[in-house]
Amino acid sequence: SACPLQRRVARRIMRRASIERYFSIMAAHPVPSSSADSAARGGPPTGLSERRREPRDAPALAGLARALVQHGQLALERAVELQNRANDAGTSFLDQLVAQGPLQAVQIARFAAETFGHPLLDIAAVDQASLRDDLIDPKLATETRVVPLFRRGARLSVALSDPSDIQAIDRIKFQTECTIDPIVVEHDKLQRLLAKRSRSDSEILDEIAREGMNEEDAAAAEASLDETG
């Protein structure tokens, strides 16, 4: 099938190819769109072979939580419990699911990519130096929890962990005036990358000092930060 092939190709090329090259190859093996189209309309995804009849009270859930229940990947009672915890804590369903289980972040990412019809990427394999800060307003990227990967014409590819978050995608689309191409990544890895990218210049310099960088290198790092800021 397309998704296993994508994963095999990704493992072979990500260490030596650019992000653009990766997705050029992925484009030659697209995920069937019926699942993504159905999910976008709010109906049950159709991309997986095993699917459960929707429980009566499933409409209380939406997006990824609903899809997991419909496909028998998560018990309804557990999904509702996690959603209630997220509401009480002011976090997301995905935050609670990764923290509390029973599914691991990599399992969720694979499910989301296949169900919603988007490519899957190991964000830890991407050279962080190649990521640009000028594609999306940094504050918006933090709020929507996405990392911009690259822009090609009027299309912007972004890494995210919840492709069912249409509100976040629409906000980015409005701000950038681009068509957004979601790339699914593991939630925990994305959160670590976002935290690292959101650190202030002073925090970066403090870390440099703790690591024992000499004065000349520290001054050069500070000058570089001033130029990019």
Salt bridges, closest charged atoms under 4 A:
GLU54 OE2 - ARG66 NH2 3.15
GLU81 OE1 - ARG78 NH1 3.22
GLU81 OE2 - ARG85 NH2 2.80
ASP95 OD2 - ARG145 NH2 2.89
ASP95 OD1 - HIS187 NE2 2.68
ASP122 OD1 - LYS189 NZ 2.95
ASP133 OD1 - ARG197 NH2 2.70
ASP134 OD2 - ARG132 NH2 2.95
GLU143 OE1 - ARG171 NH2 2.64
ASP181 OD1 - ARG155 NH2 2.66
GLU186 OE2 - LYS189 NZ 3.35
GLU207 OE1 - ARG199 NH1 2.22
